[in-house]
Amino acid sequence: MGLKTLFGIQKQGFFIPYRYADSLPAAEARKPYAAIDVFMRRHEPGFSDVLQKLGMFKEEFASFGQTPPPDPRWSQDWFPRLDGAVAYAMVRELKPKRIVEVGSGHSTRFMARAIKDGALATEFTAIDPAPRARIESLPVRFIRKTLHQAPSAPFAALEKGDILFIDSSHIAMPGTDVDQLLLDVLPSLPDGVIVHIHDIFLPDDYPVCWDWRGYNEQQAVAPMFLGGGYELLFSSAYVASRMKDELDRSVIGGIQLPEGAFETSLWLRKQKITDI
């Protein structure tokens, strides 16, 4: 992929020249972002409330994995344990009229099950050219296209209390889905829309074993909630790394986390600041 991109044969990624790259700290030496750590610490009471509410769905969680796909299961590392449980609980509690998901797979299964169990009339739209799990039989409207090829109508229909669920390329470069979502879609949403973004490790950097991927989405996401434009509702990464005792005591504490899996869901609510 790298050689094809560099030699102009076929663009399969990005090469960013930076003359001081060799002087930067190695991935394993990069420290947590101290200011974001302090900010998230102030939201621990809200995170605790979310963990407690998971107990309302103990019986449902116990049934996951007992039936074949496309029902949700815990034994996968794409959207594991805490991420799946909170996504399910959010849909059950919020009862959104609409969910628009960018990047589909195991997360789709959890939310579709929540819609079913709650007997909700939620309109569920999933945008993904190649979902990461078999989900064709779910009652979801599938748009099998990349974001820049997909229609804008699903986003324009979102209202207060609806969910925009993002698990995209994680690459914030001009023209990518992250670029379009952060600088076009999100600013156009009404206040009160719930926004989920996956693979956000804040207040930590991306893990060393992921360094080769070149993800940089969370560097663009942090100012969204630090600046007050979005209310911070929940961070799986913070809870898993800094509230582990409380997590272990919760209803999902006994659910095994697959080896090498990371819990990384970030949940936000858009605030009203200015009209665009």
C-alpha positions as CSV (number, residue, x, y, z in Angstrom):
1,M,0.0,0.0,0.0
2,G,2.8,2.4,0.9
3,L,4.8,1.9,-2.2
4,K,1.7,2.2,-4.5
5,T,0.8,5.5,-2.8
6,L,4.4,6.9,-2.9
7,F,4.9,6.1,-6.6
8,G,1.5,7.3,-7.7
9,I,0.4,3.9,-8.9
10,Q,-2.8,3.8,-6.8
11,K,-3.5,6.1,-3.8
12,Q,-4.1,3.8,-0.8
13,G,-3.3,6.1,2.1
14,F,-1.4,9.3,3.0
15,F,2.2,10.2,3.3
16,I,2.8,13.4,5.4
17,P,6.4,14.8,5.3
18,Y,7.5,16.4,8.5
19,R,11.2,17.2,8.8
20,Y,11.3,16.8,12.6
21,A,9.5,13.5,12.8
22,D,12.7,11.7,13.8
23,S,13.0,13.9,16.9
24,L,9.5,13.1,18.3
25,P,9.0,10.8,21.3
26,A,8.5,7.2,20.4
27,A,5.0,5.9,20.6
28,E,5.7,4.1,23.9
29,A,7.0,7.3,25.5
30,R,4.0,9.5,24.8
31,K,2.2,10.4,28.0
32,P,-1.5,10.9,28.7
33,Y,-2.9,14.4,28.0
34,A,-2.9,15.8,31.5
35,A,-5.5,18.6,30.9
36,I,-8.0,16.2,29.3
37,D,-7.4,13.7,32.2
38,V,-8.4,16.5,34.7
39,F,-11.4,17.4,32.5
40,M,-12.7,13.8,32.3
41,R,-12.1,13.3,36.0
42,R,-14.7,15.9,36.8
43,H,-17.2,13.8,34.8
44,E,-16.7,10.6,36.8
45,P,-20.1,11.0,38.6
46,G,-21.9,10.9,35.3
47,F,-19.8,8.0,34.1
48,S,-20.8,6.2,37.4
49,D,-24.5,6.8,36.7
50,V,-24.2,5.2,33.3
51,L,-22.5,2.1,34.8
52,Q,-25.2,1.8,37.4
53,K,-28.0,2.0,34.8
54,L,-26.4,-1.0,33.0
55,G,-27.8,-3.1,35.8
56,M,-31.3,-2.5,34.4
57,F,-30.4,-4.8,31.5
58,K,-28.7,-7.6,33.4
59,E,-31.0,-10.3,32.0
60,E,-30.7,-9.0,28.4
61,F,-26.9,-9.0,28.7
62,A,-26.9,-12.5,30.0
63,S,-28.7,-13.7,26.8
64,F,-26.2,-12.2,24.4
65,G,-24.3,-14.9,22.5
66,Q,-26.9,-17.5,23.3
67,T,-28.4,-17.2,19.8
68,P,-26.6,-17.1,16.4
69,P,-25.7,-14.0,14.5
70,P,-26.9,-11.4,13.8
71,D,-27.7,-11.3,17.5
72,P,-25.0,-9.5,19.5
73,R,-22.2,-11.4,21.2
74,W,-19.5,-10.6,23.7
75,S,-16.8,-12.8,22.2
76,Q,-15.5,-10.3,19.6
77,D,-13.0,-7.5,19.8
78,W,-14.4,-5.1,17.3
79,F,-17.0,-3.6,19.7
80,P,-16.4,-5.3,23.0
81,R,-18.1,-5.5,26.4
82,L,-18.4,-2.0,27.8
83,D,-18.9,-0.4,24.4
84,G,-21.6,-2.9,23.4
85,A,-23.4,-2.7,26.8
86,V,-23.5,1.1,26.8
87,A,-24.7,1.3,23.2
88,Y,-27.5,-1.1,24.0
89,A,-28.4,0.9,27.2
90,M,-28.3,4.3,25.5
91,V,-30.8,3.1,22.8
92,R,-33.1,1.6,25.4
93,E,-33.0,4.7,27.6
94,L,-33.1,7.4,25.0
95,K,-35.6,5.7,22.6
96,P,-34.4,7.7,19.6
97,K,-36.6,8.2,16.6
98,R,-33.6,7.8,14.4
99,I,-30.2,6.3,14.4
100,V,-27.7,7.0,11.7
101,E,-24.6,4.8,11.9
102,V,-21.4,5.5,9.9
103,G,-19.3,2.3,10.0
104,S,-21.3,-0.8,10.7
105,G,-20.8,-4.3,12.2
106,H,-21.0,-5.6,15.7
107,S,-22.3,-2.2,17.0
108,T,-25.2,-2.5,14.6
109,R,-26.2,-5.8,16.2
110,F,-26.2,-4.3,19.7
111,M,-28.3,-1.3,18.8
112,A,-30.7,-3.4,16.6
113,R,-31.2,-5.7,19.6
114,A,-32.0,-2.8,21.8
115,I,-34.6,-1.5,19.4
116,K,-36.2,-5.0,19.3
117,D,-36.1,-5.6,23.1
118,G,-37.5,-2.1,23.7
119,A,-40.2,-2.5,21.0
120,L,-39.0,0.9,19.7
121,A,-40.1,2.5,16.4
122,T,-36.6,3.7,15.7
123,E,-35.6,4.2,12.1
124,F,-32.1,2.8,11.8
125,T,-29.9,3.7,8.9
126,A,-26.3,2.3,8.4
127,I,-23.8,3.7,6.0
128,D,-20.8,1.4,5.2
129,P,-19.5,0.0,1.9
130,A,-18.3,-3.2,3.7
131,P,-19.7,-3.9,7.2
132,R,-17.4,-5.8,9.6
133,A,-20.0,-8.3,10.6
134,R,-22.9,-10.1,8.9
135,I,-25.9,-7.8,9.5
136,E,-28.0,-8.1,6.3
137,S,-30.9,-9.7,8.0
138,L,-31.4,-7.0,10.6
139,P,-34.2,-4.5,10.2
140,V,-31.9,-1.7,9.1
141,R,-31.7,0.5,6.0
142,F,-28.3,-0.2,4.5
143,I,-26.5,2.3,2.4
144,R,-23.5,0.4,1.0
145,K,-21.4,3.4,0.0
146,T,-18.6,5.4,1.4
147,L,-19.7,8.6,3.2
148,H,-18.8,11.0,0.4
149,Q,-20.9,8.9,-2.0
150,A,-23.9,8.5,0.4
151,P,-26.9,10.9,0.4
152,S,-27.1,13.6,3.1
153,A,-30.8,13.1,3.8
154,P,-30.3,10.7,6.8
155,F,-28.2,13.3,8.6
156,A,-30.6,16.2,7.7
157,A,-33.4,14.3,9.3
158,L,-31.7,13.9,12.8
159,E,-33.5,15.7,15.6
160,K,-32.9,16.3,19.3
161,G,-32.6,12.9,21.1
162,D,-31.6,11.0,17.9
163,I,-28.2,9.3,17.6
164,L,-25.4,9.8,15.2
165,F,-23.1,6.8,15.7
166,I,-19.6,7.2,14.2
167,D,-17.1,4.4,13.7
168,S,-15.3,5.5,10.5
169,S,-11.8,5.5,9.1
170,H,-10.3,7.5,12.1
171,I,-8.2,9.4,9.6
172,A,-8.6,13.2,9.7
173,M,-7.3,14.2,6.3
174,P,-8.9,16.5,3.7
175,G,-11.8,14.7,2.0
176,T,-12.0,11.7,4.3
177,D,-15.1,10.6,6.2
178,V,-13.7,12.1,9.4
179,D,-13.2,15.5,7.6
180,Q,-16.8,15.4,6.3
181,L,-18.3,14.4,9.6
182,L,-16.5,16.8,11.8
183,L,-16.5,19.9,9.5
184,D,-19.8,19.4,7.6
185,V,-22.2,17.0,9.2
186,L,-21.7,17.7,12.9
187,P,-21.9,21.5,12.6
188,S,-25.2,21.2,10.8
189,L,-26.9,19.0,13.5
190,P,-29.5,20.5,15.8
191,D,-28.6,20.7,19.5
192,G,-29.6,17.7,21.6
193,V,-28.4,15.1,19.1
194,I,-26.4,12.3,20.7
195,V,-23.1,11.6,19.0
196,H,-21.0,8.5,19.5
197,I,-17.4,8.2,18.2
198,H,-15.6,4.9,18.5
199,D,-11.8,4.2,19.0
200,I,-11.3,7.3,21.2
201,F,-8.6,6.5,23.8
202,L,-8.5,10.0,25.5
203,P,-7.1,11.0,27.8
204,D,-4.4,8.6,26.6
205,D,-2.8,8.4,23.1
206,Y,-3.6,5.6,20.7
207,P,-2.0,2.3,21.9
208,V,1.5,1.5,20.7
209,C,0.3,-1.5,18.8
210,W,-1.9,0.7,16.7
211,D,0.9,3.3,15.9
212,W,1.3,2.0,12.4
213,R,-2.3,2.8,11.5
214,G,-1.7,6.6,11.7
215,Y,-5.0,7.3,13.3
216,N,-5.5,11.0,14.3
217,E,-9.2,11.4,14.7
218,Q,-9.1,11.9,18.5
219,Q,-6.8,14.9,18.2
220,A,-9.7,16.6,16.3
221,V,-12.4,15.3,18.5
222,A,-11.0,16.5,21.9
223,P,-11.8,20.2,21.2
224,M,-15.4,19.3,20.6
225,F,-16.1,18.6,24.3
226,L,-13.3,20.7,25.8
227,G,-14.6,23.8,24.2
228,G,-18.2,23.3,25.5
229,G,-19.8,22.5,22.1
230,Y,-20.6,19.0,23.3
231,E,-21.6,17.6,26.7
232,L,-19.4,14.6,27.7
233,L,-21.7,11.8,28.6
234,F,-19.5,8.7,28.8
235,S,-16.0,7.5,27.9
236,S,-15.3,3.8,27.8
237,A,-11.5,4.3,27.7
238,Y,-11.5,6.5,30.8
239,V,-13.7,4.2,32.8
240,A,-11.7,1.1,31.7
241,S,-8.4,2.7,32.6
242,R,-9.2,4.9,35.6
243,M,-12.4,3.5,37.1
244,K,-11.5,-0.2,36.9
245,D,-12.7,-1.1,40.4
246,E,-16.1,0.4,39.8
247,L,-16.3,-1.2,36.4
248,D,-15.4,-4.6,37.9
249,R,-18.3,-4.2,40.4
250,S,-20.8,-3.4,37.7
251,V,-23.1,-5.8,35.9
252,I,-20.7,-6.3,33.1
253,G,-17.7,-6.9,35.4
254,G,-18.0,-10.6,35.0
255,I,-18.1,-10.5,31.2
256,Q,-14.8,-11.5,29.8
257,L,-13.0,-9.0,27.7
258,P,-11.3,-10.7,24.7
259,E,-7.5,-10.6,24.8
260,G,-6.2,-7.5,22.9
261,A,-9.6,-5.8,22.9
262,F,-10.0,-2.1,23.7
263,E,-13.1,-0.4,25.1
264,T,-13.2,3.0,23.4
265,S,-16.7,4.5,23.0
266,L,-17.1,8.2,23.5
267,W,-20.6,9.5,24.0
268,L,-21.4,13.2,23.6
269,R,-24.5,15.4,23.4
270,K,-24.5,18.5,21.1
271,Q,-25.0,21.8,22.9
272,K,-26.6,24.9,21.5
273,I,-24.0,27.6,21.0
274,T,-24.4,29.2,17.6
275,D,-26.7,28.7,14.7
276,I,-25.1,27.9,11.3
